[in-house]
Structures are given as C-alpha cells and as structure tokens.
Amino acid sequence: MRIIITGASSGLGAALALYYATNENDLVLIARRENRLNDIAQKCREKGAEVKTIIADVNNFLLMGEIGKRLIEKPIDRIILNAGVSTGHAGGITPFEDFYRLFGTNFLSVHALLEPIIPKLMAQKSGEIVFISSLASLFTMPTSIAYSSSKRALNAYSEGLHYQLKPHGITVMTIMPGFIDSEMTQKNRFKMPFLMTTDKGIERITHAIERKRIRYAFPFRFTLMIRILTLLPQSLRDKIVNFTNFKKGA
Ligand SMILES: NC(=O)c1ccc[n+]([C@@H]2O[C@H](COP(=O)([O-])OP(=O)(O)OC[C@H]3O[C@@H](n4cnc5c(N)ncnc54)[C@H](OP(=O)(O)O)[C@@H]3O)[C@@H](O)[C@H]2O)c1
C-alpha cells in the first residue's frame, strides 16, 4: 500500500508510520522537523518499508497544494491527516493568533493538501482518507475553545466528504481519540482522564482503520461520559463544567 502520513515526526504520526513500516508498504511522511522525520524514516526503512520524506509546514497552503499535485503522480491507497497542534490548557480569552494557528494546522491545511488528491482518488475509485480529530471535538471546555473548534470544523468537513466520496468507492474515516501519551499531552499540566499509552492508542486507531470505521471515538468510558454530558440540560452542564474547571485551577 502507498500510505501518506502528515505529522509523522513525533507522537501518533510517528507511531503510525512505524506500525505501517513493512516491506509491503510505501510511505510518504510529512512534517517540519527534518532530523526527527529522518530518524523515523530510517527506522521505517529498517523495518522494510520504502520511505519518502517531505519537510513542510502544513500552514503553507500553497505548498500543500503543490505537494498534493506531486503525490498524485502515483496511486494513493491511504492518506492519514494527523498533523495537529493544541494550546494545552489555555486560560483567559483565546488570542486570535492561537485561533489562526490551530485552524490553519488542524483544519485548513487538510483541504489545501486534499484538494488535488480527491479527484485522483475519485478517478481511481478507491482509497482511504483518515482524519485524526479528537474527543475534544464533541464538547468544548472553556480552556480548549480554539482546539475544540478546529477539530469540530474538521468533523463537519469529514462528514460531508464521507457523503460526497462514498459513491466513488472512497472511505473517509474520522478518528476521535481521548488523551494519548505524546509530546502534545506531555505538555499538559492537568490530570488527563483515561490517559492511554501511545501503543494502546495506536492499536485502537489502526484497528479502527482496518475495520473501516467511519467515525470512531475512544476510549469507550470517556466517550460515553462526554456523550451523556452533551445530553444533559444546560444548567446541569454548566455546573459540571464549572466544577471541572475549578478543579483544574482555571
Ligand atoms: N495525543 C492525544 O492525546 C491526542 C488526542 C486527540 C487527538 N490528537 C491529535 O493527534 C494528532 C497528533 O498529535 P500527537 O498527540 O501525536 O502530538 P505531537 O507528538 O505533538 O505530534 C504532532 C505532529 O504534527 C506535526 N505538525 C504540527 N504542526 C505542524 C505544521 N505546521 N506543519 C507540519 N507538521 C506539523 C508535528 O511535526 P513537526 O513539529 O515536526 O512539524 C508532529 O509530527 C493531532 O492532530 C492531535 O490533535 C492527539
């Protein structure tokens, strides 16, 4: 399979690259940190995969479009849109700069790269597009407004794309993980409920991809808590959010 992974220099993206690194797969890995990406690429090659690296900032939308056009020179079996940033636990009024950066990286960059790729997948009548969203897309805490908004926008985009591309034989999947150990979560200074190891998180994500789950949120108990929370009357939700926030020291 030819698999493209954005944000493959650390965390989930790097772990996904290593998971798919076999002599049956041809990987294209994208990220900004050249040394880190080259290290991951080398480890993938040692496991038998053909690997190409592309050093790029996904916020350079014109460049993403160009990369997309180059990537379609060969068939694409799976593209995993994983590159992402968070602001961690951000108190106070969210600076516009944070919104701009998070929407650029977590959302707009995705279509900048996919715009030239989608017609190619439609012509192939096959292919998988996997979005790494977040459980934070399902409920917005006052401390994660920019992150949750960007991931919820991603969910809306992926939902529409699923309906648009399903008749063309293309599978669009949206994965919504809870907290998984990575550079992103290691910066968090609050208690992360149901925090999973990277290995466990990758096991869940890859299993969902193999089963072609269109929308997959995990871990189950955390997802259930969030889904119940969204069904409660607003006044009760306010109390729970205030209490949780107070405990976090916001
Ligand atoms: N860990 C969790 O608990 C968790 C939970 C839910 C969802 N997620 C999502 O999972 C994805 C991966 O996050 P992670 O936890 O693995 O964090 P991470 O270790 O910080 O990895 C983020 C990756 O994204 C890349 N990236 C960030 N900004 C980029 C940019 N402007 N251009 C190109 N690449 C960029 C980084 O590479 P460079 O810095 O080298 O560019 C890195 O490879 C994100 O979309 C995140 O929102 C994570």
The ligand as an SDF file (V2000), in Angstrom:
LIG
                    3D

 48 52  0  0  0  0  0  0  0  0999 V2000
   -2.2060   12.8250   21.9720 N   0  0  0  0  0  0  0  0  0  0  0  0
   -3.5030   12.9630   22.2210 C   0  0  0  0  0  0  0  0  0  0  0  0
   -3.9660   12.7860   23.3530 O   0  0  0  0  0  0  0  0  0  0  0  0
   -4.4350   13.3250   21.1100 C   0  0  0  0  0  0  0  0  0  0  0  0
   -5.8090   13.1940   21.3670 C   0  0  0  0  0  0  0  0  0  0  0  0
   -6.7060   13.5170   20.3700 C   0  0  0  0  0  0  0  0  0  0  0  0
   -6.2460   13.9210   19.1320 C   0  0  0  0  0  0  0  0  0  0  0  0
   -4.8960   14.0560   18.9200 N   0  0  0  0  0  0  0  0  0  0  0  0
   -4.4630   14.5150   17.6070 C   0  0  0  0  0  0  0  0  0  0  0  0
   -3.4810   13.6340   17.1210 O   0  0  0  0  0  0  0  0  0  0  0  0
   -2.6380   14.3180   16.2070 C   0  0  0  0  0  0  0  0  0  0  0  0
   -1.1890   14.0130   16.5550 C   0  0  0  0  0  0  0  0  0  0  0  0
   -0.8980   14.5990   17.8020 O   0  0  0  0  0  0  0  0  0  0  0  0
    0.1720   13.9930   18.8110 P   0  0  0  0  0  0  0  0  0  0  0  0
   -0.5050   13.7890   20.0930 O   0  0  0  0  0  0  0  0  0  0  0  0
    0.9020   12.8780   18.1800 O   0  0  0  0  0  0  0  0  0  0  0  0
    1.1230   15.2670   19.0280 O   0  0  0  0  0  0  0  0  0  0  0  0
    2.6550   15.5380   18.6420 P   0  0  0  0  0  0  0  0  0  0  0  0
    3.5410   14.4870   19.1600 O   0  0  0  0  0  0  0  0  0  0  0  0
    2.8720   16.9430   19.0710 O   0  0  0  0  0  0  0  0  0  0  0  0
    2.6720   15.4320   17.0410 O   0  0  0  0  0  0  0  0  0  0  0  0
    2.1580   16.4270   16.2230 C   0  0  0  0  0  0  0  0  0  0  0  0
    2.7000   16.1950   14.8250 C   0  0  0  0  0  0  0  0  0  0  0  0
    2.1360   17.1890   13.9640 O   0  0  0  0  0  0  0  0  0  0  0  0
    3.1750   17.8170   13.2560 C   0  0  0  0  0  0  0  0  0  0  0  0
    2.8780   19.2020   12.9970 N   0  0  0  0  0  0  0  0  0  0  0  0
    2.4240   20.1320   13.8740 C   0  0  0  0  0  0  0  0  0  0  0  0
    2.3350   21.3280   13.2790 N   0  0  0  0  0  0  0  0  0  0  0  0
    2.7380   21.1410   12.0060 C   0  0  0  0  0  0  0  0  0  0  0  0
    2.8990   22.0100   10.8990 C   0  0  0  0  0  0  0  0  0  0  0  0
    2.5940   23.3160   10.9780 N   0  0  0  0  0  0  0  0  0  0  0  0
    3.3550   21.5020    9.7320 N   0  0  0  0  0  0  0  0  0  0  0  0
    3.6660   20.1840    9.6270 C   0  0  0  0  0  0  0  0  0  0  0  0
    3.5200   19.3070   10.6420 N   0  0  0  0  0  0  0  0  0  0  0  0
    3.0760   19.7960   11.8170 C   0  0  0  0  0  0  0  0  0  0  0  0
    4.4030   17.6920   14.1580 C   0  0  0  0  0  0  0  0  0  0  0  0
    5.5870   17.7180   13.3650 O   0  0  0  0  0  0  0  0  0  0  0  0
    6.6340   18.9210   13.2940 P   0  0  0  0  0  0  0  0  0  0  0  0
    6.5760   19.6600   14.5790 O   0  0  0  0  0  0  0  0  0  0  0  0
    7.9280   18.2320   13.0270 O   0  0  0  0  0  0  0  0  0  0  0  0
    6.1770   19.7380   12.1280 O   0  0  0  0  0  0  0  0  0  0  0  0
    4.2050   16.3100   14.7440 C   0  0  0  0  0  0  0  0  0  0  0  0
    4.7370   15.3480   13.8820 O   0  0  0  0  0  0  0  0  0  0  0  0
   -3.0240   15.7810   16.2890 C   0  0  0  0  0  0  0  0  0  0  0  0
   -3.8840   16.1110   15.2290 O   0  0  0  0  0  0  0  0  0  0  0  0
   -3.7740   15.8560   17.6080 C   0  0  0  0  0  0  0  0  0  0  0  0
   -4.6820   16.9310   17.6330 O   0  0  0  0  0  0  0  0  0  0  0  0
   -3.9880   13.7610   19.8820 C   0  0  0  0  0  0  0  0  0  0  0  0
  1  2  1  0
  2  3  2  0
  2  4  1  0
  4  5  1  0
  4 48  2  0
  5  6  2  0
  6  7  1  0
  7  8  2  0
  8  9  1  0
  8 48  1  0
  9 10  1  0
  9 46  1  0
 10 11  1  0
 11 12  1  0
 11 44  1  0
 12 13  1  0
 13 14  1  0
 14 15  2  0
 14 16  1  0
 14 17  1  0
 17 18  1  0
 18 19  2  0
 18 20  1  0
 18 21  1  0
 21 22  1  0
 22 23  1  0
 23 24  1  0
 23 42  1  0
 24 25  1  0
 25 26  1  0
 25 36  1  0
 26 27  1  0
 26 35  1  0
 27 28  2  0
 28 29  1  0
 29 30  1  0
 29 35  2  0
 30 31  1  0
 30 32  2  0
 32 33  1  0
 33 34  2  0
 34 35  1  0
 36 37  1  0
 36 42  1  0
 37 38  1  0
 38 39  2  0
 38 40  1  0
 38 41  1  0
 42 43  1  0
 44 45  1  0
 44 46  1  0
 46 47  1  0
M  CHG  2   8   1  16  -1
M  END
$$$$
